[in-house]
């Protein structure tokens, strides 16, 4: 008697391993490398893009040109719309990129080829026929007010080992000031890490934030954040500051007196979220919660856009779709046929 084997289900595709930080990229011809370098210089000088955006564009363009080089493309004019379309499609199907990352990748390619066309490096822009994919509006993760309260209450005096001379250091005050600023002012991780002493106006209760593209905005920080920050600046920061300039005038410092890095900001948020019994919380979760809670409280969308530092109000509008229960409550309360 023969036995028919059951068909094996197709395994879930595994994305290729990402290149680790510091790991060398695959080799590219010198002329491709120079194009990328000159383009990034243009973005930095002429467009004033942030370091994070420049790094993202650099990764995207290296990915593209490495792909083209592996297909034996010798120069920019030889790249065809079909090759670009295939490359974009494989970002999602083979590399399992998020929709937002694919859109940014496409934006980088479009700007790059417009720049190349303006310098007569190519006779025609091959991206003209590429349609911008419809953005999948993934609703951001938002904490409830009670969850935020639990997170903000998580930092407490601890017994973590201290460096010599720091035995009485109240480092939890730094963590608490960080969390308060992220939520009270809706700051990005890079913005809170880059905040300088001169940008904090305690009397006015506002912070001057330098966001993407070096654009500045004033954002209130609220009474609780102001109080915690004042205590941190009095009781904790002086013990972290080595008085040798390594602090670069930043507000939030590490144990060694250097500016707190973005990675450390993520680690502090994650550690305190675990202490509060919360999962999958990152710095942007607090920014999302900041915006959502403002809108639920009746804030004007344009005001929230200004405080978040969004160039396009369409980016801010996603927060109007987050709390459906609030919309239902308003409808039931105010609509005559509810």
Buried (B, 14 or more C-beta within 10 A) or exposed (E): EEEEEEEEEEEEEEEEEEEEEEEEEEEBEEEBBEBBEEBBEBBBEEEEBBEEBBEBBBBBBBBBBBBBBEEEBEEBEEBEBEBBBEBBEEBBEEBEBEBEBBBBBBBBBBBBBEBBBEEEBBEEBBBEEBEEEEEEEEEBBBBEEEBBEBBBEBBEEEEEEEEEEBEEBBBBBBBBBBBBBBBBBBBBBBBBBBBBEEBBEEEEBBBBBBBBEEEEBBBBBBEEBBEBBEBBBEBBBEBBBEEEEBBEEBBBBBBEBBBBBBEBBBEBBBEBBEBBEBEEBBBBBBBBBBBBBBBBEEEEBEEBBBBBBBEEEEEBBBBBEBBEEEEEEEEEEEEEEE
